[in-house]
């Protein structure tokens, strides 16, 4: 199976359309069709079937897809390794991260890593968790740093996952609403700015309300960004549950207040995710070792809020 044929196959699988695949791999439509037919002839089976949504992978195509991705990845890694022997660099590393993690956690890690490995070129990409996993799966980035999700416990088997740190979750409110005596029944009357279902911090709220027989929280908005949650809470839109490190600076500036969460306090795990490979690139190996040595210690989830104060009587 020639890499050229596999590249074309994956382009058709992604786009479900010969015309769009041809544009992606810079070939004529007829050449794309010819390459797919050649690959099917070599394998002795059809790879695609037509449907209303376009070209769909057959069971054979589905079986081939992860192997095609792995083979092309190995080809790229082999070329990078050969190039590294002829240059002054030890390769490149593309890192994806949530904006909060990049600015608060990765800044110091990457600074130390650059000192220890000045011959590795680093690219940092900022995106949401879902987009990071997509880019990781497509080979656009080598490693992703994000907060774990409940539904990620059954992670794509192509990925390896390591817990880097655990950050306590905190309940934040608009300025001036610092309280220590709030109960769940009172919170049930409040509106929440929340992430989508599946996030650890959304699950903490949903579970606590369900266990107390209060139903789900009232939602003021669902947003996909921790920074957006903090901004909306600061503007008075409602309450929010987020990892403490994401709002530590806003708490210090008094832009949001911290309320003592009345239910069980949980942590959000900061995880590092990368693709499993038979041969890991040297640059990624170096980063895995560096993060394992220098990651921050796990902080207890039941640490008392630093900013919560008793309300005036």
Residue pairs with C-beta under 8 A, 6 or more apart in sequence:
1 39
1 42
1 43
1 68
1 71
3 71
3 72
3 75
4 35
5 35
5 36
5 38
5 39
5 42
6 39
6 68
6 71
6 72
7 25
7 72
8 21
8 25
8 27
8 32
8 35
8 36
8 39
9 35
9 36
9 39
9 47
9 61
9 64
9 65
9 68
10 65
10 68
10 69
10 72
11 21
11 24
11 25
11 32
12 18
12 21
12 32
12 36
12 48
12 55
13 48
13 57
13 61
13 65
14 21
14 24
15 21
15 24
15 54
16 53
16 54
16 55
16 56
17 54
17 55
18 29
18 32
18 33
18 55
19 29
21 32
22 28
22 29
22 31
22 32
25 32
27 35
36 47
36 48
39 47
40 46
40 47
43 60
43 64
45 58
45 60
46 58
46 60
46 61
47 57
47 58
47 60
47 61
47 64
48 55
48 56
48 57
48 58
48 61
49 55
49 56
49 57
49 58
50 56
57 65
66 158
69 139
69 158
70 277
70 278
72 139
73 139
73 275
73 277
74 277
74 278
74 279
76 139
77 277
77 279
77 281
80 91
80 92
80 281
81 91
81 281
81 282
83 91
84 90
84 91
84 282
88 119
89 119
89 120
89 121
90 117
90 119
90 120
90 282
90 283
90 286
91 120
91 121
91 281
91 282
91 283
92 120
92 121
92 122
92 123
92 283
93 120
93 121
93 122
93 123
93 142
93 143
93 281
93 283
93 284
93 287
94 123
94 125
94 140
94 141
94 142
94 143
95 106
95 110
95 122
95 123
95 124
95 125
95 141
95 142
95 143
95 144
95 145
95 287
96 124
96 125
96 126
96 127
96 132
96 135
96 136
96 141
96 143
96 144
96 145
97 106
97 124
97 125
97 126
97 132
97 144
97 145
97 146
98 126
98 127
98 128
98 129
98 132
98 145
98 146
98 147
98 226
99 126
99 225
99 227
100 226
100 227
100 243
100 245
100 246
101 145
101 146
101 147
101 270
102 124
102 126
102 145
104 245
104 246
104 248
105 145
105 164
105 165
105 245
105 270
105 296
106 124
106 145
109 290
109 291
109 294
109 295
110 122
110 124
112 290
112 294
113 120
113 122
113 286
113 287
113 290
114 120
114 122
116 286
116 290
117 283
117 286
117 290
120 283
120 286
125 132
125 135
125 140
125 141
127 135
128 224
128 225
129 146
129 147
129 149
130 224
132 141
132 144
132 146
132 273
133 144
133 146
133 156
133 159
133 273
135 141
135 144
136 142
136 143
136 144
136 159
136 273
136 274
136 275
137 156
137 158
137 159
137 275
139 275
142 274
142 275
142 281
142 283
142 284
143 272
143 273
143 274
143 284
143 287
143 288
144 272
144 273
144 274
145 164
145 270
145 271
145 272
145 273
146 270
146 271
146 273
147 167
147 199
147 200
147 201
147 243
147 268
147 269
147 270
147 271
148 163
148 200
148 268
148 269
148 270
148 271
149 198
149 199
149 200
150 198
150 199
150 200
150 203
151 198
152 161
152 271
155 161
155 273
157 276
158 275
158 276
159 273
159 274
159 275
159 276
160 273
160 274
160 275
160 276
161 271
161 272
161 273
162 271
162 272
162 273
162 288
162 291
162 292
163 269
163 270
163 271
164 270
164 271
164 272
164 291
164 295
164 296
165 269
165 270
165 295
165 296
165 297
165 298
165 299
166 267
166 268
166 269
166 270
166 298
166 299
166 301
167 243
167 244
167 245
167 246
167 267
167 268
167 269
167 270
167 299
168 243
168 244
168 265
168 267
168 299
168 300
168 301
168 302
168 303
169 200
169 201
169 204
169 241
169 242
169 243
169 244
169 261
169 265
169 266
169 267
169 268
169 301
170 241
170 242
170 243
170 244
170 247
170 258
170 261
170 305
171 239
171 240
171 241
171 258
171 259
171 260
171 261
172 230
172 233
172 239
172 240
172 241
172 242
172 247
172 250
172 251
172 256
172 257
172 258
172 259
173 179
173 233
173 239
173 256
173 257
173 258
173 259
174 233
174 234
174 235
174 236
174 256
174 257
175 234
175 254
175 255
175 256
175 257
176 257
177 257
177 259
178 257
178 258
178 259
178 307
178 308
178 309
178 311
179 259
179 260
179 308
179 310
179 311
180 259
180 260
180 308
180 309
180 310
180 311
181 260
181 310
181 311
182 259
182 260
182 262
183 262
184 208
184 209
184 212
184 214
184 262
184 263
185 212
185 214
187 217
187 239
187 262
188 209
188 214
188 215
188 217
188 218
189 218
190 217
190 218
190 238
190 239
191 217
191 218
191 219
191 220
191 237
191 238
191 239
192 205
192 217
192 218
192 219
192 220
192 238
192 239
192 240
192 241
193 219
193 220
193 221
193 223
193 229
193 232
193 233
193 237
193 238
193 239
193 240
194 201
194 202
194 205
194 217
194 219
194 221
194 222
194 223
194 229
194 240
194 241
195 201
195 202
195 222
195 223
195 224
195 226
195 229
196 202
196 222
196 224
197 203
197 206
200 266
200 267
200 268
200 269
201 241
201 242
201 243
201 268
202 241
204 241
204 263
204 264
204 266
205 217
205 241
206 216
206 217
208 262
208 263
208 264
209 215
209 216
209 217
210 216
211 263
212 263
220 232
220 237
220 238
221 232
221 237
221 238
223 229
223 232
226 242
226 243
226 246
226 247
227 246
229 240
229 242
230 240
230 242
230 246
230 247
230 250
230 255
230 256
232 238
232 240
233 239
233 240
233 256
234 250
234 255
234 256
239 259
241 261
243 268
243 270
247 256
250 256
251 257
251 258
251 306
251 307
257 307
257 308
258 305
258 306
258 307
258 308
259 305
259 308
260 304
260 305
260 308
265 301
265 302
266 301
267 298
267 299
267 301
272 288
272 291
274 284
274 288
280 288
